[in-house]
């Protein structure tokens, strides 16, 4: 039995081991991440949505005040400069108004949406 190992065979074994471990790591990442990331994202989003559901009562009045203040500021700036606000300003403020109105009206149609989703 020959106990003298050749240096070339040791390098080959090291290269094969490094390649196999790299391949195993890549396979593990590719197989585990698609399963773990959605679960982690759903858990995070669920917590954020639960926080917003409880915060609706005090965030909605703040949103109403913010949108009204935005419209007042646009009007004030328009009066100061003597120019009509840009079309983009009207679009953004209109979008903010629609979203604020939907947030204000949410309790009216929340039950209907939840019952539709439970079916």
MARLUM-438922 format. One record per residue (C-alpha): x, y, z. Coordinates in steps of 0.25 Angstrom, whole numbers, plus 5000, padded with zeros to 4 digits. Example, Ala and Ser with C-alpha at 12.3 -4.5 7.8 and 13.67 -1.06 7.14 Angstrom:
504949825031
505549965029
! end
This chain:
500050005000
500550144996
500450245007
501150354999
500050444993
500350524981
500250674982
499450674969
498350584974
498250674987
497950794978
496950714970
496250674982
496250814988
495750874975
494650764974
494250794988
494150944986
493350924973
492350834980
492150924992
491951044983
490950964975
490250924988
490151064993
489651114979
488551004979
488151034994
488051184991
487251154978
486351054985
486151124999
485951274995
484751254986
484051184998
484551275009
484451415003
482951415000
482651365014
483551475020
482951575011
481551535015
481851535030
482351675028
481251735020
480251665029
480851735041
480851875034
479451855029
478951825043
479651945048
479052035038
477651965041
477752015055
478352145051
477252185042
476452265052
477552365054
478252365041
477052395033
476852535040
478352565038
478152525023
476952625022
477752735028
478952715019
478152715006
477352835010
478652905014
479252865001
478052924993
478153055001
479653054999
479453044984
478453154984
479353244992
480553224983
479653244971
479153374977
480553424980
481153394967
479953434959
480153304951
479253184949
479753054955
480352954946
479552834940
480452734948
480152814961
478652794958
478852644955
479552614967
478652694976
477452634970
478052494972
478352534987
476852574988
476352444982
477152364991
476852445003
475352435000
475452274998
476152275012
475052355018
474052265012
474752135015
473852095027
472652105018
473051995009
474051915017
473051815022
472551785007
474051765002
474351675014
473151595012
473451574997
474851535000
474451425010
473651355000
! end
